[in-house]
């Protein structure tokens, strides 16, 4: 997981402090083990704590999104997922274990989420939040409730829609970005990956 989000912090009400990033780290899920950690966190919060039915929590979208984890040291503390639409990203299934609520975990997680959203070139994110949690989200994000939209409910909770402006990233990826950069692991686009080394090997063979 990368040490520090930058432009993602611009979506927060205040920047992260260095000490927070020494104790907490966040990044996209890239391994089966991390995926299992994310699903376990959601089961603990949504199914065990909020009594959400299994088929409503695991809704068919978990293989068409990007999952994120926040960790305290090596211990998973929270997760969320982002789905990608033309023109906006949708932040959902945001979960922090009870023991880590009130800590920087949520802010560190969301700074990283917004960093990846910004790097992908998006300028706005949508979140459907439990209405009772609006004061929490309003303290975390520079955000607004979507005007002219009525509250709605599912899984026994009332929800409203929240819109989060995303800062433009100076190094946003585009259709004309370097082809090897685009195929690097999600959120780790600035560090050469395994296929960069493959290209070097192939280039050496061709030169020979």
N, CA, C and O of each residue as an XYZ file, in Angstrom:
832
protein
N       0.830     -1.191      0.000
C       0.000      0.000      0.000
C       0.877      1.258      0.000
O       1.865      1.334      0.731
N       0.511      2.231     -0.817
C       1.375      3.384     -0.961
C       1.333      4.259      0.292
O       0.313      4.287      0.982
N       2.423      4.977      0.602
C       2.511      5.643      1.897
C       1.623      6.861      2.060
O       1.207      7.167      3.177
N       1.318      7.570      0.973
C       0.602      8.831      1.198
C      -0.211      9.247     -0.019
O       0.342      9.430     -1.104
N      -1.537      9.400      0.156
C      -2.320     10.032     -0.906
C      -2.057     11.525     -0.914
O      -1.682     12.086      0.116
N      -2.242     12.171     -2.032
C      -1.993     13.596     -2.125
C      -3.244     14.351     -2.538
O      -3.861     15.026     -1.714
N      -3.623     14.244     -3.802
C      -4.767     15.001     -4.292
C      -6.072     14.474     -3.725
O      -7.061     15.204     -3.669
N      -6.088     13.212     -3.301
C      -7.282     12.690     -2.647
C      -7.622     13.431     -1.378
O      -8.794     13.519     -1.012
N      -6.622     13.970     -0.694
C      -6.867     14.700      0.550
C      -7.646     15.988      0.312
O      -8.269     16.509      1.237
N      -7.622     16.508     -0.910
C      -8.345     17.746     -1.196
C      -9.850     17.564     -1.091
O     -10.583     18.546     -0.975
N     -10.323     16.323     -1.131
C     -11.752     16.062     -0.964
C     -12.151     15.976      0.508
O     -13.338     15.930      0.833
N     -11.154     15.953      1.398
C     -11.436     15.886      2.831
C     -11.599     17.287      3.413
O     -11.158     18.273      2.822
N     -12.237     17.362      4.577
C     -12.424     18.666      5.220
C     -11.113     19.216      5.757
O     -10.965     20.431      5.893
N     -10.159     18.345      6.063
C      -8.837     18.792      6.487
C      -7.815     17.718      6.117
O      -8.157     16.538      6.047
N      -6.575     18.113      5.881
C      -5.570     17.146      5.428
C      -5.196     16.153      6.518
O      -5.431     16.389      7.703
N      -4.615     15.053      6.099
C      -4.128     14.054      7.038
C      -2.846     14.542      7.699
O      -2.073     15.297      7.108
N      -2.637     14.102      8.921
C      -1.404     14.422      9.629
C      -0.389     13.297      9.431
O      -0.784     12.138      9.302
N       0.899     13.609      9.406
C       1.902     12.559      9.175
C       1.782     11.374     10.127
O       1.998     10.232      9.723
N       1.441     11.634     11.379
C       1.328     10.540     12.353
C       0.220      9.558     11.966
O       0.312      8.365     12.253
N      -0.819     10.066     11.315
C      -1.908      9.181     10.895
C      -1.413      8.165      9.880
O      -1.806      6.999      9.910
N      -0.551      8.615      8.986
C      -0.064      7.756      7.919
C       1.060      6.840      8.382
O       1.455      5.925      7.659
N       1.571      7.079      9.572
C       2.513      6.137     10.160
C       1.769      4.982     10.824
O       2.270      3.858     10.870
N       0.571      5.264     11.338
C      -0.203      4.241     12.039
C      -1.190      3.520     11.132
O      -1.560      2.377     11.398
N      -1.622      4.191     10.052
C      -2.660      3.651      9.182
C      -2.187      3.651      7.736
O      -1.439      4.536      7.321
N      -2.617      2.672      6.985
C      -2.330      2.639      5.546
C      -3.574      2.172      4.823
O      -4.387      1.438      5.384
N      -3.724      2.594      3.582
C      -4.895      2.206      2.796
C      -4.492      2.025      1.347
O      -3.532      2.634      0.874
N      -5.225      1.192      0.656
C      -4.950      0.976     -0.754
C      -5.950      0.011     -1.362
O      -6.737     -0.612     -0.649
N      -5.916     -0.112     -2.693
C      -6.807     -1.052     -3.365
C      -6.483     -2.502     -3.000
O      -5.333     -2.853     -2.735
N      -7.506     -3.314     -2.994
C      -7.343     -4.758     -2.793
C      -6.738     -5.357     -4.055
O      -7.231     -5.127     -5.159
N      -5.649     -6.139     -3.882
C      -4.988     -6.729     -5.046
C      -4.775     -8.231     -4.928
O      -4.329     -8.860     -5.887
N      -5.081     -8.822     -3.778
C      -4.848    -10.248     -3.586
C      -6.113    -10.920     -3.085
O      -7.023    -10.263     -2.581
N      -6.161    -12.251     -3.231
C      -7.302    -13.003     -2.730
C      -7.426    -12.847     -1.219
O      -8.536    -12.734     -0.699
N      -6.296    -12.840     -0.508
C      -6.342    -12.681      0.939
C      -6.954    -11.339      1.318
O      -7.782    -11.275      2.227
N      -6.562    -10.270      0.638
C      -7.136     -8.958      0.941
C      -8.623     -8.916      0.596
O      -9.407     -8.290      1.309
N      -9.010     -9.570     -0.479
C     -10.432     -9.634     -0.830
C     -11.220    -10.324      0.286
O     -12.294     -9.861      0.671
N     -10.684    -11.425      0.800
C     -11.352    -12.132      1.891
C     -11.430    -11.266      3.144
O     -12.417    -11.321      3.878
N     -10.401    -10.474      3.389
C     -10.439     -9.559      4.527
C     -11.567     -8.540      4.364
O     -12.295     -8.257      5.316
N     -11.709     -7.993      3.160
C     -12.765     -7.013      2.915
C     -14.143     -7.637      3.119
O     -15.013     -7.027      3.740
N     -14.343     -8.842      2.603
C     -15.646     -9.494      2.756
C     -15.930     -9.820      4.226
O     -17.073     -9.731      4.673
N     -14.892    -10.197      4.972
C     -15.059    -10.508      6.395
C     -15.440     -9.262      7.181
O     -16.307     -9.324      8.053
N     -14.806     -8.133      6.886
C     -15.151     -6.878      7.550
C     -16.603     -6.505      7.297
O     -17.308     -6.078      8.212
N     -17.044     -6.661      6.075
C     -18.428     -6.319      5.754
C     -19.412     -7.248      6.454
O     -20.466     -6.806      6.911
N     -19.074     -8.530      6.541
C     -19.948     -9.461      7.246
C     -20.060     -9.073      8.720
O     -21.141     -9.143      9.305
N     -18.936     -8.660      9.316
C     -18.935     -8.303     10.733
C     -19.790     -7.076     11.007
O     -20.464     -7.003     12.034
N     -19.766     -6.105     10.083
C     -20.508     -4.861     10.314
C     -21.933     -4.960      9.793
O     -22.882     -4.761     10.552
N     -22.099     -5.262      8.514
C     -23.432     -5.196      7.924
C     -24.314     -6.381      8.318
O     -25.497     -6.198      8.607
N     -23.758     -7.580      8.333
C     -24.583     -8.742      8.656
C     -24.727     -8.948     10.162
O     -25.838     -9.136     10.659
N     -23.602     -8.915     10.898
C     -23.657     -9.178     12.337
C     -24.182     -7.978     13.119
O     -25.016     -8.133     14.011
N     -23.694     -6.773     12.785
C     -24.058     -5.586     13.562
C     -25.389     -4.988     13.120
O     -26.195     -4.572     13.953
N     -25.621     -4.945     11.799
C     -26.820     -4.279     11.281
C     -27.875     -5.260     10.776
O     -28.920     -4.844     10.277
N     -27.609     -6.549     10.903
C     -28.588     -7.587     10.567
C     -29.027     -7.534      9.108
O     -30.194     -7.771      8.797
N     -28.102     -7.225      8.228
C     -28.409     -7.200      6.790
C     -28.438     -8.628      6.255
O     -27.527     -9.400      6.554
N     -29.448     -9.007      5.478
C     -29.475    -10.355      4.903
C     -28.284    -10.580      3.965
O     -27.827     -9.658      3.289
N     -27.797    -11.812      3.938
C     -26.622    -12.163      3.132
C     -26.794    -11.748      1.670
O     -25.900    -11.133      1.089
N     -27.947    -12.085      1.074
C     -28.134    -11.829     -0.355
C     -28.252    -10.345     -0.665
O     -28.083     -9.942     -1.816
N     -28.542     -9.516      0.351
C     -28.584     -8.075      0.126
C     -27.205     -7.448      0.297
O     -26.876     -6.469     -0.373
N     -26.406     -8.010      1.189
C     -25.052     -7.483      1.379
C     -24.151     -7.841      0.203
O     -23.423     -6.990     -0.308
N     -24.198     -9.078     -0.219
C     -23.378     -9.518     -1.359
C     -24.285     -9.545     -2.580
O     -24.889    -10.563     -2.917
N     -24.358     -8.387     -3.231
C     -25.436     -8.041     -4.149
C     -25.142     -8.284     -5.620
O     -25.907     -7.847     -6.479
N     -24.052     -8.971     -5.926
C     -23.721     -9.220     -7.322
C     -22.768     -8.211     -7.936
O     -22.430     -8.323     -9.114
N     -22.327     -7.223     -7.157
C     -21.432     -6.184     -7.686
C     -19.995     -6.305     -7.200
O     -19.168     -5.451     -7.516
N     -19.682     -7.345     -6.440
C     -18.355     -7.427     -5.843
C     -17.259     -7.883     -6.805
O     -16.081     -7.874     -6.451
N     -17.640     -8.279     -8.015
C     -16.639     -8.617     -9.021
C     -16.634     -7.603    -10.164
O     -16.046     -7.849    -11.217
N     -17.288     -6.473     -9.953
C     -17.317     -5.428    -10.985
C     -16.974     -4.079    -10.374
O     -17.591     -3.065    -10.700
N     -15.987     -4.071     -9.485
C     -15.660     -2.856     -8.738
C     -14.203     -2.926     -8.285
O     -13.503     -3.906     -8.542
N     -13.763     -1.875     -7.610
C     -12.463     -1.853     -6.944
C     -12.708     -1.816     -5.443
O     -13.385     -0.917     -4.945
N     -12.165     -2.781     -4.725
C     -12.260     -2.804     -3.272
C     -11.040     -2.108     -2.667
O      -9.958     -2.116     -3.252
N     -11.226     -1.508     -1.494
C     -10.145     -0.862     -0.763
C     -10.130     -1.390      0.666
O     -11.159     -1.794      1.206
N      -8.943     -1.378      1.266
C      -8.774     -1.713      2.677
C      -8.020     -0.601      3.379
O      -7.159      0.042      2.780
N      -8.337     -0.368      4.651
C      -7.499      0.440      5.529
C      -7.050     -0.463      6.663
O      -7.835     -1.252      7.191
N      -5.781     -0.343      7.035
C      -5.212     -1.215      8.054
C      -4.548     -0.402      9.151
O      -3.967      0.655      8.906
N      -4.650     -0.925     10.372
C      -3.875     -0.411     11.494
C      -2.682     -1.336     11.634
O      -2.799     -2.439     12.168
N      -1.535     -0.886     11.154
C      -0.407     -1.800     11.043
C      -0.742     -2.857     10.007
O      -0.978     -2.539      8.842
N      -0.763     -4.127     10.435
C      -1.121     -5.209      9.521
C      -2.558     -5.684      9.716
O      -2.987     -6.638      9.067
N      -3.303     -5.030     10.601
C      -4.645     -5.487     10.963
C      -5.704     -4.768     10.141
O      -5.780     -3.541     10.201
N      -6.529     -5.483      9.371
C      -7.600     -4.836      8.614
C      -8.599     -4.160      9.552
O      -9.070     -4.767     10.514
N      -8.911     -2.908      9.263
C      -9.802     -2.139     10.129
C     -11.044     -1.643      9.409
O     -12.055     -1.356     10.050
N     -10.984     -1.540      8.090
C     -12.124     -1.023      7.355
C     -11.984     -1.285      5.874
O     -10.906     -1.636      5.394
N     -13.070     -1.115      5.153
C     -13.086     -1.380      3.722
C     -14.148     -0.532      3.052
O     -15.026      0.013      3.722
N     -14.076     -0.419      1.754
C     -15.164      0.110      0.939
C     -14.927     -0.369     -0.485
O     -13.889     -0.957     -0.786
N     -15.874     -0.119     -1.341
C     -15.692     -0.452     -2.748
C     -16.120      0.733     -3.592
O     -16.916      1.568     -3.164
N     -15.575      0.792     -4.803
C     -15.928      1.847     -5.751
C     -16.330      1.190     -7.061
O     -15.615      0.342     -7.594
N     -17.482      1.596     -7.567
C     -17.900      1.178     -8.906
C     -17.770      2.365     -9.838
O     -17.915      3.519     -9.434
N     -17.492      2.052    -11.099
C     -17.100      3.066    -12.078
C     -18.173      3.209    -13.146
O     -18.563      2.234    -13.789
N     -18.645      4.437    -13.325
C     -19.647      4.757    -14.328
C     -19.097      5.869    -15.230
O     -18.128      6.540    -14.874
N     -19.715      6.057    -16.384
C     -19.293      7.134    -17.278
C     -19.614      8.469    -16.614
O     -20.784      8.830    -16.482
N     -18.593      9.198    -16.200
C     -18.805     10.524    -15.635
C     -18.771     10.603    -14.120
O     -18.640     11.697    -13.571
N     -18.888      9.465    -13.419
C     -18.804      9.536    -11.960
C     -18.387      8.183    -11.393
O     -18.585      7.136    -12.008
N     -17.805      8.245    -10.201
C     -17.485      7.038     -9.439
C     -18.467      6.943     -8.283
O     -18.920      7.963     -7.764
N     -18.798      5.725     -7.881
C     -19.751      5.538     -6.792
C     -19.066      4.820     -5.638
O     -18.626      3.678     -5.774
N     -18.983      5.506     -4.493
C     -18.386      4.952     -3.280
C     -19.481      4.248     -2.485
O     -20.535      4.827     -2.218
N     -19.226      3.001     -2.110
C     -20.257      2.260     -1.396
C     -19.654      1.190     -0.496
O     -18.456      0.914     -0.556
N     -20.507      0.585      0.345
C     -20.092     -0.460      1.279
C     -18.929      0.001      2.155
O     -17.999     -0.761      2.420
N     -18.990      1.257      2.601
C     -17.930      1.803      3.460
C     -18.108      1.278      4.877
O     -19.172      1.445      5.474
N     -17.088      0.655      5.410
C     -17.195     -0.102      6.657
C     -15.967      0.116      7.520
O     -14.842     -0.061      7.050
N     -16.161      0.493      8.767
C     -15.083      0.560      9.753
C     -15.511     -0.282     10.957
O     -16.620     -0.119     11.465
N     -14.641     -1.176     11.409
C     -14.967     -1.985     12.574
C     -15.198     -1.098     13.801
O     -14.559     -0.053     13.929
N     -16.095     -1.495     14.699
C     -16.402     -0.658     15.873
C     -15.170     -0.221     16.660
O     -15.113      0.913     17.137
N     -14.193     -1.098     16.801
C     -13.007     -0.768     17.593
C     -12.187      0.363     16.981
O     -11.377      0.979     17.673
N     -12.384      0.644     15.690
C     -11.570      1.653     15.003
C     -12.369      2.897     14.620
O     -11.842      3.783     13.948
N     -13.624      2.974     15.036
C     -14.407      4.175     14.768
C     -13.950      5.301     15.686
O     -13.595      5.068     16.841
N     -13.963      6.504     15.168
C     -13.459      7.627     15.940
C     -11.957      7.805     15.834
O     -11.394      8.728     16.422
N     -11.303      6.922     15.082
C      -9.867      7.028     14.809
C      -9.686      7.616     13.405
O     -10.679      7.883     12.728
N      -8.443      7.825     12.949
C      -8.242      8.330     11.593
C      -8.535      7.311     10.487
O      -8.363      7.630      9.310
N      -8.970      6.102     10.830
C      -9.123      5.044      9.822
C      -9.990      5.481      8.645
O      -9.603      5.295      7.492
N     -11.159      6.058      8.924
C     -12.073      6.433      7.853
C     -11.463      7.508      6.959
O     -11.577      7.429      5.736
N     -10.822      8.503      7.549
C     -10.239      9.589      6.751
C      -9.080      9.094      5.897
O      -8.944      9.501      4.743
N      -8.244      8.219      6.452
C      -7.131      7.665      5.665
C      -7.676      6.835      4.506
O      -7.178      6.924      3.383
N      -8.693      6.032      4.782
C      -9.311      5.221      3.732
C      -9.872      6.095      2.625
O      -9.622      5.840      1.447
N     -10.626      7.123      2.988
C     -11.288      7.936      1.979
C     -10.314      8.837      1.221
O     -10.560      9.167      0.060
N      -9.228      9.233      1.849
C      -8.206      9.988      1.123
C      -7.618      9.134      0.004
O      -7.409      9.620     -1.107
N      -7.352      7.868      0.296
C      -6.810      6.978     -0.721
C      -7.838      6.686     -1.806
O      -7.506      6.663     -2.992
N      -9.075      6.466     -1.404
C     -10.138      6.229     -2.387
C     -10.252      7.408     -3.349
O     -10.322      7.217     -4.563
N     -10.270      8.626     -2.807
C     -10.402      9.817     -3.664
C      -9.155     10.042     -4.513
O      -9.245     10.578     -5.617
N      -7.992      9.636     -4.003
C      -6.770      9.730     -4.803
C      -6.879      8.856     -6.051
O      -6.541      9.300     -7.149
N      -7.341      7.639     -5.893
C      -7.482      6.735     -7.044
C      -8.562      7.250     -7.991
O      -8.384      7.219     -9.208
N      -9.678      7.723     -7.440
C     -10.738      8.271     -8.286
C     -10.213      9.452     -9.101
O     -10.481      9.559    -10.297
N      -9.461     10.340     -8.439
C      -8.893     11.499     -9.127
C      -7.897     11.072    -10.202
O      -7.895     11.615    -11.307
N      -7.063     10.111     -9.875
C      -6.043      9.660    -10.826
C      -6.679      9.028    -12.073
O      -6.103      9.074    -13.160
N      -7.845      8.452    -11.907
C      -8.557      7.866    -13.044
C      -9.269      8.927    -13.887
O      -9.859      8.611    -14.920
N      -9.211     10.180    -13.443
C      -9.763     11.265    -14.242
C     -11.173     11.683    -13.889
O     -11.752     12.526    -14.574
N     -11.741     11.115    -12.834
C     -13.091     11.495    -12.436
C     -13.065     12.801    -11.649
O     -12.088     13.108    -10.966
N     -14.163     13.573    -11.753
C     -14.265     14.854    -11.055
C     -15.360     14.872    -10.011
O     -15.527     15.864     -9.302
N     -16.111     13.784     -9.907
C     -17.177     13.737     -8.905
C     -17.410     12.290     -8.499
O     -17.279     11.368     -9.305
N     -17.759     12.113     -7.228
C     -18.135     10.790     -6.710
C     -19.503     10.898     -6.059
O     -19.869     11.934     -5.503
N     -20.245      9.813     -6.140
C     -21.558      9.718     -5.527
C     -21.503      8.667     -4.434
O     -20.869      7.624     -4.598
N     -22.165      8.939     -3.322
C     -22.303      7.939     -2.261
C     -23.745      7.929     -1.786
O     -24.338      8.982     -1.552
N     -24.304      6.738     -1.646
C     -25.618      6.575     -1.035
C     -25.366      6.203      0.427
O     -24.895      5.106      0.725
N     -25.682      7.118      1.325
C     -25.302      6.950      2.730
C     -26.540      6.776      3.605
O     -27.610      7.298      3.293
N     -26.384      6.038      4.697
C     -27.462      5.980      5.671
C     -27.698      7.393      6.205
O     -26.765      8.063      6.647
N     -28.937      7.829      6.159
C     -29.253      9.217      6.499
C     -28.752      9.595      7.894
O     -28.340     10.734      8.115
N     -28.785      8.661      8.821
C     -28.359      8.937     10.191
C     -26.861      9.240     10.271
O     -26.393      9.818     11.251
N     -26.108      8.846      9.230
C     -24.657      9.034      9.253
C     -24.197     10.279      8.489
O     -22.994     10.493      8.335
N     -25.128     11.094      8.013
C     -24.738     12.312      7.313
C     -23.806     13.190      8.153
O     -22.842     13.716      7.597
N     -24.035     13.383      9.465
C     -23.091     14.209     10.235
C     -21.664     13.662     10.220
O     -20.707     14.435     10.222
N     -21.516     12.342     10.204
C     -20.174     11.744     10.142
C     -19.513     12.070      8.814
O     -18.383     12.556      8.777
N     -20.225     11.801      7.719
C     -19.638     12.030      6.395
C     -19.369     13.513      6.150
O     -18.392     13.875      5.495
N     -20.234     14.356      6.674
C     -20.044     15.795      6.489
C     -18.798     16.294      7.210
O     -18.223     17.307      6.814
N     -18.374     15.596      8.264
C     -17.128     15.959      8.944
C     -15.908     15.431      8.193
O     -14.813     15.975      8.339
N     -16.077     14.394      7.403
C     -14.952     13.786      6.690
C     -14.708     14.467      5.349
O     -13.571     14.804      5.021
N     -15.772     14.671      4.572
C     -15.660     15.137      3.190
C     -16.085     16.588      3.029
O     -16.894     17.104      3.799
N     -15.519     17.240      2.008
C     -16.097     18.455      1.459
C     -17.183     17.974      0.487
O     -16.894     17.678     -0.672
N     -18.396     17.899      0.950
C     -19.436     17.234      0.179
C     -20.759     17.973      0.343
O     -20.858     18.944      1.093
N     -21.758     17.499     -0.367
C     -23.093     18.087     -0.272
C     -24.115     16.997     -0.552
O     -23.847     16.041     -1.279
N     -25.292     17.161      0.041
C     -26.409     16.290     -0.307
C     -26.904     16.677     -1.698
O     -26.939     17.859     -2.042
N     -27.281     15.690     -2.487
C     -27.762     15.955     -3.838
C     -29.109     16.646     -3.752
O     -30.036     16.138     -3.121
N     -29.218     17.805     -4.387
C     -30.449     18.591     -4.310
C     -31.558     17.961     -5.156
O     -31.311     17.356     -6.200
N     -32.778     18.125     -4.668
C     -33.928     17.690     -5.436
C     -34.139     16.193     -5.474
O     -34.919     15.705     -6.293
N     -33.465     15.447     -4.608
C     -33.588     13.990     -4.586
C     -34.218     13.576     -3.263
O     -33.797     14.027     -2.198
N     -35.207     12.734     -3.336
C     -35.910     12.288     -2.134
C     -35.132     11.176     -1.447
O     -34.478     10.379     -2.120
N     -35.189     11.104     -0.119
C     -34.596      9.964      0.586
C     -35.269      8.668      0.141
O     -36.397      8.691     -0.350
N     -34.587      7.549      0.308
C     -35.127      6.246     -0.059
C     -34.639      5.241      0.973
O     -33.816      5.579      1.824
N     -35.128      4.030      0.909
C     -34.717      3.057      1.913
C     -34.524      1.680      1.293
O     -35.180      1.317      0.316
N     -33.606      0.923      1.887
C     -33.425     -0.488      1.587
C     -32.690     -1.127      2.762
O     -32.039     -0.436      3.545
N     -32.795     -2.428      2.878
C     -32.170     -3.182      3.973
C     -32.454     -2.569      5.344
O     -31.615     -2.592      6.245
N     -33.667     -2.020      5.473
C     -34.162     -1.523      6.765
C     -33.490     -0.245      7.252
O     -33.544      0.058      8.444
N     -32.852      0.520      6.346
C     -32.278      1.807      6.716
C     -32.709      2.872      5.717
O     -32.936      2.583      4.543
N     -32.820      4.116      6.202
C     -33.098      5.264      5.329
C     -31.792      5.775      4.735
O     -30.775      5.870      5.422
N     -31.838      6.103      3.443
C     -30.641      6.555      2.730
C     -30.877      7.891      2.059
O     -32.009      8.258      1.743
N     -29.773      8.622      1.845
C     -29.783      9.824      1.027
C     -28.541      9.815      0.150
O     -27.638      9.003      0.350
N     -28.498     10.714     -0.815
C     -27.400     10.740     -1.776
C     -26.454     11.901     -1.480
O     -26.887     13.030     -1.248
N     -25.190     11.610     -1.493
C     -24.151     12.586     -1.195
C     -23.224     12.702     -2.408
O     -22.825     11.695     -2.992
N     -22.893     13.916     -2.772
C     -22.021     14.188     -3.920
C     -20.703     14.763     -3.418
O     -20.688     15.706     -2.626
N     -19.602     14.192     -3.882
C     -18.268     14.589     -3.421
C     -17.466     15.123     -4.605
O     -17.131     14.349     -5.502
N     -17.148     16.409     -4.641
C     -16.282     16.919     -5.704
C     -14.883     16.301     -5.590
O     -14.349     16.160     -4.489
N     -14.309     15.944     -6.707
C     -12.978     15.333     -6.764
C     -12.017     16.299     -7.454
O     -12.298     16.788     -8.549
N     -10.894     16.568     -6.813
C      -9.917     17.501     -7.376
C      -9.312     16.942     -8.662
O      -9.038     15.744     -8.739
N      -9.098     17.789     -9.675
C      -8.443     17.306    -10.894
C      -7.007     16.897    -10.588
O      -6.289     17.614     -9.892
N      -6.592     15.758    -11.103
C      -5.244     15.253    -10.846
C      -4.324     15.654    -11.998
O      -4.673     15.433    -13.158
N      -3.172     16.232    -11.713
C      -2.275     16.653    -12.800
C      -1.718     15.484    -13.594
O      -1.260     15.663    -14.722
N      -1.752     14.294    -13.018
C      -1.247     13.112    -13.727
C      -2.361     12.091    -13.943
O      -2.137     10.884    -13.860
N      -3.554     12.589    -14.217
C      -4.685     11.693    -14.456
C      -4.403     10.804    -15.663
O      -3.852     11.249    -16.670
N      -4.786      9.565    -15.539
C      -4.614      8.622    -16.629
C      -5.603      8.940    -17.747
O      -6.703      9.435    -17.498
N      -5.202      8.652    -18.970
C      -6.072      8.903    -20.114
C      -5.858      7.804    -21.149
O      -4.999      6.936    -20.990
N      -6.637      7.860    -22.184
C      -6.520      6.877    -23.255
C      -5.170      6.955    -23.961
O      -4.778      6.024    -24.665
N      -4.462      8.066    -23.772
C      -3.151      8.241    -24.397
C      -2.000      8.053    -23.398
O      -0.848      8.336    -23.729
N      -2.297      7.584    -22.193
C      -1.220      7.308    -21.240
C      -0.349      6.171    -21.746
O      -0.750      5.398    -22.617
N       0.858      6.084    -21.181
C       1.779      5.038    -21.568
C       1.106      3.666    -21.452
O       0.497      3.380    -20.421
N       1.194      2.820    -22.465
C       0.474      1.543    -22.420
C       0.898      0.641    -21.269
O       0.068     -0.079    -20.714
N       2.179      0.667    -20.900
C       2.616     -0.162    -19.786
C       2.134      0.404    -18.451
O       1.885     -0.348    -17.508
N       2.003      1.729    -18.372
C       1.499      2.335    -17.138
C       0.051      1.923    -16.882
O      -0.325      1.650    -15.742
N      -0.748      1.877    -17.923
C      -2.164      1.561    -17.770
C      -2.379      0.136    -17.278
O      -3.378     -0.133    -16.612
N      -1.468     -0.784    -17.588
C      -1.678     -2.178    -17.184
C      -0.973     -2.523    -15.874
O      -0.929     -3.691    -15.488
N      -0.425     -1.530    -15.191
C       0.149     -1.776    -13.862
C      -0.965     -2.005    -12.836
O      -2.119     -1.687    -13.121
N      -0.654     -2.547    -11.652
C      -1.680     -2.808    -10.647
C      -2.463     -1.547    -10.278
O      -1.916     -0.445    -10.250
N      -3.729     -1.731    -10.002
C      -4.639     -0.627     -9.673
C      -4.068      0.242     -8.557
O      -3.712     -0.258     -7.490
N      -3.983      1.543     -8.812
C      -3.509      2.482     -7.814
C      -2.004      2.550     -7.674
O      -1.497      3.346     -6.882
N      -1.282      1.745     -8.414
C       0.191      1.701     -8.312
C       0.801      1.970     -9.684
O       1.681      1.247    -10.149
N       0.306      3.034    -10.318
C       0.640      3.291    -11.716
C       2.003      3.917    -11.926
O       2.476      3.961    -13.061
N       2.655      4.401    -10.883
C       3.924      5.093    -11.054
C       5.139      4.212    -10.813
O       6.276      4.658    -10.966
N       4.903      2.970    -10.439
C       6.014      2.059    -10.177
C       5.994      0.936    -11.208
O       4.959      0.300    -11.405
N       7.130      0.682    -11.871
C       7.161     -0.403    -12.861
C       6.680     -1.718    -12.255
O       7.064     -2.081    -11.143
N       5.841     -2.418    -12.997
C       5.283     -3.677    -12.531
C       5.888     -4.859    -13.248
O       6.882     -4.733    -13.964
N       5.277     -6.010    -13.045
C       5.805     -7.239    -13.600
C       5.838     -7.210    -15.118
O       6.742     -7.783    -15.726
N       4.869     -6.553    -15.740
C       4.848     -6.516    -17.194
C       5.857     -5.530    -17.753
O       6.273     -5.664    -18.904
N       6.265     -4.533    -16.956
C       7.388     -3.687    -17.382
C       8.647     -4.535    -17.501
O       9.406     -4.399    -18.460
N       8.866     -5.410    -16.523
C      10.040     -6.278    -16.578
C       9.937     -7.271    -17.732
O      10.941     -7.632    -18.346
N       8.717     -7.705    -18.016
C       8.505     -8.582    -19.159
C       8.870     -7.867    -20.453
O       9.491     -8.452    -21.341
N       8.480     -6.594    -20.554
C       8.796     -5.822    -21.764
C      10.298     -5.644    -21.912
O      10.824     -5.698    -23.024
N      10.997     -5.429    -20.788
C      12.460     -5.306    -20.842
C      13.088     -6.604    -21.329
O      14.030     -6.582    -22.121
N      12.567     -7.741    -20.854
C      13.086     -9.035    -21.291
C      12.848     -9.236    -22.778
O      13.745     -9.670    -23.500
N      11.640     -8.920    -23.238
C      11.335     -9.076    -24.655
C      12.160     -8.151    -25.517
O      12.604     -8.518    -26.605
N      12.362     -6.914    -25.005
C      13.174     -5.965    -25.753
C      14.609     -6.437    -25.895
O      15.230     -6.273    -26.946
N      15.139     -7.037    -24.804
C      16.498     -7.549    -24.863
C      16.649     -8.681    -25.854
O      17.659     -8.768    -26.552
N      15.640     -9.561    -25.923
C      15.689    -10.654    -26.857
C      15.626    -10.169    -28.294
O      16.310    -10.683    -29.178
N      14.769     -9.144    -28.505
C      14.649     -8.611    -29.866
C      15.953     -7.946    -30.293
O      16.388     -8.065    -31.438
N      16.574     -7.231    -29.325
C      17.828     -6.551    -29.659
C      18.923     -7.555    -29.996
O      19.766     -7.308    -30.859
N      18.898     -8.696    -29.298
C      19.910     -9.730    -29.544
C      19.697    -10.374    -30.902
O      20.451    -11.268    -31.287
